[in-house]
Amino acid sequence: MANAVEIGKTVVVDLNGKRLLPMTIAGVNEGAPDFGTVSCDAPLVKAILGKGEGEVATFRVDSRMASVKVVRVLS
């Protein structure tokens, strides 16, 4: 997919239809959530890697499942 989520790109996701969250995908152990970067090891990021705009993925948070929709893939 030409405009897919990958390391180094900034994306906007919709978490469970409740809020939009912009973030930049960082490499392994390089995440800094306070600065808007999330490691590619994070469950949310693992779920959306390779996805394109409009695609939905699910991932586990503790003992429950959550869904995330890729709203926009920027740069």
DRENKOL-552982 format. One record per residue: residue number from 1; residue in three letters; x, y, z of N, C-alpha, C in turn. Coordinates in steps of 0.1 Angstrom, whole numbers, always signed. Each point is the difference from the previous one (the first is absolute). Layout:
BEGIN
+-------+-------+-------+-------+-------+-------+-------+-------+-------+-------+-------+
! vexnu ! kekol !   nxx !   nyy !   nzz !  caxx !  cayy !  cazz !   cxx !   cyy !   czz !
+-------+-------+-------+-------+-------+-------+-------+-------+-------+-------+-------+
!   NUM !   ala !     X !     Y !     Z !     X !     Y !     Z !     X !     Y !     Z !
...
+-------+-------+-------+-------+-------+-------+-------+-------+-------+-------+-------+
This chain:
BEGIN
+-------+-------+-------+-------+-------+-------+-------+-------+-------+-------+-------+
! vexnu ! kekol !   nxx !   nyy !   nzz !  caxx !  cayy !  cazz !   cxx !   cyy !   czz !
+-------+-------+-------+-------+-------+-------+-------+-------+-------+-------+-------+
!     1 !   met !    +9 !   -12 !    +0 !    -9 !   +12 !    +0 !    +9 !   +12 !    +0 !
!     2 !   ala !    -3 !   +10 !    -9 !    +9 !   +11 !    -2 !    +1 !    +9 !   +12 !
!     3 !   asn !   -11 !    +3 !    +7 !    -1 !    +9 !   +11 !    -3 !    -7 !   +13 !
!     4 !   ala !    +8 !   -10 !    +3 !    -2 !    -9 !   +12 !    +7 !    +5 !   +12 !
!     5 !   val !    -4 !    -4 !   +12 !    +6 !    +3 !   +12 !   +14 !    -7 !    +1 !
!     6 !   glu !   +10 !    +7 !    +2 !   +13 !    -6 !    +2 !    +9 !    +9 !    +9 !
!     7 !   ile !   +11 !    -6 !    +4 !    +9 !    +7 !    +9 !    +5 !   +13 !    -6 !
!     8 !   gly !    -1 !   +11 !    +8 !    +4 !   +13 !    -5 !   -11 !    +9 !    -5 !
!     9 !   lys !   -12 !    -6 !    -2 !   -11 !    +8 !    -5 !    -8 !    +5 !   +12 !
!    10 !   thr !    -7 !   +11 !    -2 !    -9 !    +5 !    +9 !   -14 !    -4 !    -4 !
!    11 !   val !    -8 !    -4 !    +9 !   -14 !    -5 !    -3 !   -10 !    +6 !   +10 !
!    12 !   val !   -12 !    +0 !    -4 !   -11 !    +4 !    +9 !    -9 !   -12 !    +1 !
!    13 !   val !    -3 !    -4 !   +12 !    -9 !   -12 !    +2 !   -12 !    +4 !    +9 !
!    14 !   asp !   -10 !    -7 !    -2 !   -13 !    +1 !    +8 !    +0 !   -12 !    +9 !
!    15 !   leu !    +1 !    +3 !   +13 !    +0 !   -11 !   +10 !   -15 !    -3 !    +4 !
!    16 !   asn !    -5 !   -12 !    -3 !   -13 !    -4 !    +4 !   -11 !   +10 !    -3 !
!    17 !   gly !    +2 !    +8 !   -10 !   -10 !   +10 !    -4 !    -2 !   +11 !   +10 !
!    18 !   lys !   +10 !    +2 !    +9 !    -1 !    +9 !   +11 !    +9 !   +12 !    -1 !
!    19 !   arg !   +12 !    -1 !    -6 !    +8 !   +11 !    -1 !   +11 !    -2 !   -11 !
!    20 !   leu !    +4 !   +11 !    -6 !   +10 !    +0 !   -10 !   +14 !    +2 !    +7 !
!    21 !   leu !    +9 !    -8 !    -5 !   +13 !    +0 !    +6 !   +11 !    +1 !   -10 !
!    22 !   pro !    +7 !   +11 !    -2 !   +11 !    +1 !    -9 !   +13 !    -6 !    +7 !
!    23 !   met !    +8 !    -7 !    -8 !   +12 !    -6 !    +5 !   +10 !    -3 !   -11 !
!    24 !   thr !   +13 !    +0 !    +3 !   +10 !    -3 !    -9 !    +5 !   -14 !    +4 !
!    25 !   ile !    +2 !    -9 !    -9 !    +4 !   -14 !    +2 !   +15 !    +0 !    +1 !
!    26 !   ala !    +6 !    -4 !   +12 !   +14 !    +0 !    +2 !    +5 !   -15 !    +0 !
!    27 !   gly !   +13 !    -1 !    -1 !    +6 !   -13 !    +0 !    -1 !    -7 !   +14 !
!    28 !   val !    +6 !   -12 !    +1 !    +0 !    -8 !   +12 !    +6 !    +8 !   +12 !
!    29 !   asn !    -7 !    +1 !   +11 !    +4 !    +7 !   +12 !    +3 !   +15 !    -2 !
!    30 !   glu !    -6 !    +6 !   -10 !    +3 !   +14 !    -3 !   -12 !    +9 !    +3 !
!    31 !   gly !   -11 !    -6 !    +5 !   -12 !    +7 !    +3 !    +1 !   +10 !   +11 !
!    32 !   ala !    -6 !   +12 !    -2 !    -1 !   +10 !   +10 !   -14 !    +6 !    +0 !
!    33 !   pro !   -10 !    -7 !    +6 !   -14 !    +4 !    -1 !    -2 !   +15 !    +4 !
!    34 !   asp !    +8 !    +5 !    +9 !    -2 !   +14 !    +4 !    +3 !   +10 !   -12 !
!    35 !   phe !    +8 !    -5 !   -10 !    +3 !    +8 !   -11 !    -7 !    -5 !   -13 !
!    36 !   gly !   -10 !    -9 !    +2 !    -8 !    -5 !   -12 !    +6 !   -11 !    -8 !
!    37 !   thr !   +11 !    -6 !    +5 !    +6 !   -12 !    -7 !    -3 !   -12 !    +7 !
!    38 !   val !    -4 !   -11 !    -7 !    -3 !   -13 !    +6 !    +8 !   -10 !    -7 !
!    39 !   ser !    +6 !    -9 !    +8 !    +9 !   -11 !    -5 !    -8 !   -10 !    -8 !
!    40 !   cys !    +7 !    -5 !   -10 !    -6 !   -10 !    -9 !    -3 !   -13 !    +8 !
!    41 !   asp !    +5 !    -1 !   +12 !    -3 !   -12 !    +9 !   -13 !    +1 !    +7 !
!    42 !   ala !    -6 !   +12 !    +0 !   -12 !    +2 !    +8 !   -12 !    -8 !    -7 !
!    43 !   pro !    -8 !    -6 !    +8 !   -11 !    -8 !    -6 !    -9 !    +7 !   -10 !
!    44 !   leu !    -3 !   +13 !    +3 !    -8 !    +8 !    -9 !    +7 !    +1 !   -14 !
!    45 !   val !   +13 !    +3 !    +1 !    +8 !    +2 !   -13 !    +1 !   -13 !    -7 !
!    46 !   lys !    +3 !   -11 !    +7 !    +1 !   -13 !    -7 !   -13 !    -3 !    -8 !
!    47 !   ala !   -11 !    +4 !    +6 !   -13 !    -2 !    -7 !    -2 !    +8 !   -12 !
!    48 !   ile !    +6 !   +12 !    -1 !    -3 !    +8 !   -12 !   +11 !    +1 !   -10 !
!    49 !   leu !   +12 !    -6 !    +3 !   +11 !    +0 !   -10 !    -5 !    -7 !   -12 !
!    50 !   gly !    +3 !    +7 !   -12 !    -4 !    -6 !   -13 !   -15 !    +4 !    -4 !
!    51 !   lys !    -7 !    +5 !    +9 !   -14 !    +4 !    -3 !    +0 !   +14 !    -7 !
!    52 !   gly !   -11 !    +2 !    -7 !    -2 !   +13 !    -7 !   -12 !    +8 !    +6 !
!    53 !   glu !    -2 !   +11 !    -5 !   -10 !    +9 !    +5 !   -14 !    -7 !    -2 !
!    54 !   gly !    -8 !    +1 !   +11 !   -13 !    -6 !    +0 !    +0 !   -14 !    +5 !
!    55 !   glu !   +11 !    -7 !    +2 !    +1 !   -13 !    +4 !    -1 !    -1 !   +16 !
!    56 !   val !    -6 !   -10 !    +5 !    -2 !    -2 !   +14 !    +8 !   -13 !    +5 !
!    57 !   ala !    +5 !    +1 !   +12 !    +8 !   -11 !    +5 !    -4 !    -1 !   +15 !
!    58 !   thr !    +2 !   -12 !    +6 !    -3 !    -2 !   +14 !   +13 !    -4 !    +7 !
!    59 !   phe !    +0 !    +3 !   +13 !   +12 !    -4 !    +7 !    -4 !    -2 !   +15 !
!    60 !   arg !    +8 !    -7 !    +7 !    -3 !    -3 !   +14 !    +6 !   +10 !   +10 !
!    61 !   val !    -9 !    +5 !    +9 !    +5 !    +9 !   +11 !    -4 !    -7 !   +13 !
!    62 !   asp !   +10 !    -4 !    +7 !    -2 !    -8 !   +12 !    -9 !   -12 !    -4 !
!    63 !   ser !   -12 !    -1 !    +6 !    -8 !   -12 !    -3 !   -12 !    +3 !    -9 !
!    64 !   arg !    +1 !   +12 !    -7 !   -11 !    +3 !    -9 !    +5 !    +3 !   -14 !
!    65 !   met !    -8 !    +0 !   -10 !    +3 !    +4 !   -13 !    -4 !   +14 !    -3 !
!    66 !   ala !    +8 !    +7 !    -8 !    -3 !   +13 !    -4 !    +1 !    +1 !   -15 !
!    67 !   ser !    -7 !   +10 !    -6 !    +1 !    +2 !   -14 !    +6 !   +13 !    -4 !
!    68 !   val !    +7 !    +1 !   -11 !    +6 !   +13 !    -4 !    -2 !    +1 !   -15 !
!    69 !   lys !    -4 !   +12 !    -5 !    -1 !    +2 !   -14 !   +10 !   +10 !    -5 !
!    70 !   val !    +7 !    -3 !   -11 !   +10 !    +9 !    -5 !    -8 !   +11 !    -8 !
!    71 !   val !    +1 !   +12 !    +5 !    -8 !   +11 !    -6 !    +8 !    +7 !   -11 !
!    72 !   arg !   +13 !    +2 !    +3 !    +9 !    +7 !   -10 !   +14 !    -5 !    +2 !
!    73 !   val !    +7 !    -2 !   -11 !   +15 !    -3 !    +0 !    +6 !   +12 !    -6 !
!    74 !   leu !    +8 !    +7 !    +8 !    +6 !   +13 !    -5 !   +14 !    -3 !    -7 !
!    75 !   ser !   +10 !    +3 !    +7 !   +13 !    -2 !    -7 !    +8 !   -11 !    +6 !
+-------+-------+-------+-------+-------+-------+-------+-------+-------+-------+-------+
